[in-house]
């Protein structure tokens, strides 16, 4: 029986329009440029910088530690209103991640959201050949 190999190539993106190129930036990346250091002298002189890039990911919905305590007067984490609240929070989180411009074209995100069976041996960034 042949082993199924996940396709790890990036998805094809839509062309960028003028509003995307010149509109206000989205705050999905935080870029910090610091520590300038000049190296050399005269015409061969140049400056190096430290550049740190941080991808901003929305926070997960909060945990429900107090609802897990025993001897509560309600159903705790199994209460219908709590389940609905958690469902809405998870839905908002997944929509934010799926709409993130750096993540929305990643095949591994699409696999996670669409595949019925999760390939536990899948490693993003590693391309496996059949």
VENQUI-V310276 format. One record per helix or strand of 2 or more residues. SS is the DSSP state (@ for helix, = for strand). FROM is the first residue (numbers start at 1). LEN is the number of residues. Records with the same first field share a line. If there is no record, write none. Layout:
SS: FROM-LEN / FROM-LEN
This chain:
@: 18-5 / 42-3 / 66-3 / 76-3 / 80-20 / 107-8
=: 29-11 / 46-10
